[in-house]
Amino acid sequence: MKFLLSFLFVLSSIILNAQDVSGMYQLTVYATNAELQRTLTLSADGTFEFYNFERHDQGIPPEKHIYGKGTWTQDKKVISFFSETSDLDDKFTLDFNGTKARFITKSPRDKSNRDIETALSFYESDIFWISGMKLVKQ
């Protein structure tokens, strides 16, 4: 009986502290002559879609739309992204293999009144402009 109660206590604490990583993450930057929007959607089934929109008044072409998709896995706070060859086509051109991000959230043990946005911070990628990028959960 003690074992059963202990097991239920541990299981409930794990479930309560489990963090839902799935959702939409976004970065938006506006400037006088440019606009940048990056959106990452992590689905609960382990798939993702990435959309990058860039508009530069002096750019050639002035607008760019870049897409990527694939699967993701979570190991503690690290999210790893994978793209199969079947995920890549004329529209979805970004290969996310080798891309990793850290899931950032306020710890349930942190009782301070600090405001920490839930976000993904990319620290490793073969796509040079993704490393160092931080997307905030919407």
N, C-alpha and C positions, 0 to 999 in steps of 0.2 A: 504494500500500500504506500509506503514511504517513497519507493522507487517511482511509482506511478505519479504521485503528486510532484515529485522533483522533476520528472520528465515533462509533465504538463506545464510546470512553471518555466522551464527552460524553453520549451516550444513556444509558449505565449510571448516570452520576451524576445525571441527571435522574430516572430511574426510582427510584433509591435515595432521593432526597430528596422524591419525590412523597408527599403526605400524604393519607391517606384521611379525607375530611371526613364521609362517610356514617356513620350510626350514630344512637344515641339520646342526646339531651341532656336534662337534667332540672334543675329547681329545686324544692326542697321546703322549706317553712317551717312549723314547728309553733309555736303559741302556746297559752296556757291557754284562750282562747276562740275560736281560729280555726286554720284549716289552709289552706295554699296549695300546690298541686302543679301544675307546668307541665312538660309533656313535648313535645319536638319530635323527630320521627323523620325523618331525611334518608335516603332510599333511594338506592341506587347508580344507579337509572335516572333520577334527576333530579326525583323527586317528593318531597313532604313531607306530613306530617300533624302538626297541633298540637292538643294537648288541654290545657285549663285547668280545674282543679277548685278551687273556693273554698268553704269552709265557715266561716260566722260564726255564733256562737250568737245574736247579736242581729240577724242579717241578715234581710232580707225579699226573697226566700226565703232560708232558712238555708243552702242548698246551690245552687251554680251550676256548670253544666257547659257549657263553650264550646269549639267545635271550629273548626279551619281546615285547609284543604288547598290544594295547588297544585303549582307547580314551582319549582325553584331552579337557579341557575347560580353558578359560581365563577370569579372573576377574581383570581388570585393569592390574597390572604388575605381578600378580600371576597366574602361570600355574598349574592346578591340573590334575593329571593323574589317570586313572581308568582302571582296567582290570577285565573283566567279566570272569566267569568260562569257557565260550565258547572260550575265547582268549587263554587259557592255554592248552597246550598239551605236547607231548614228546619233541618237539623242542622249543616252547615258554614257558619257565618255570618260568620267573620272574613275580611276582605279584606286580604291581605298585600301588595298592590301598593304599591310605594314603601318596602318594608321591606328594610333592609340590616344585616348583622352582620359582625363581624370574627372570623376564625378565629384562636384563640389557642392556641399550642403552644410547647413548649420547642424552641429552635433546635438543630439537630444540631451546630452549632458551639459551643454553650454547654456547656462542660466542667465547670461548677460543680456543686455538689450541691444546688442549689436545686430545689424541687419546684414545677413549674408545671403546673397542671391543664389538660388540653385542654378548651377551652370555646368557646362562641359568645357574643360580646358585641354586643348589638344597639345600634346608635347612630343609626338613622334609621328612623322608621315613622310612618304615618298613624294607627296605633292608639296612643293616648297612653301606655298603661301598658306597652307593649313597649319603648319607647326607654329605654335604660339597664339593661335586663334582661340577666343573665348566666346562661347555662345550661351546666352541666358535663357533659362526655361520660361516659356510663356504660360 
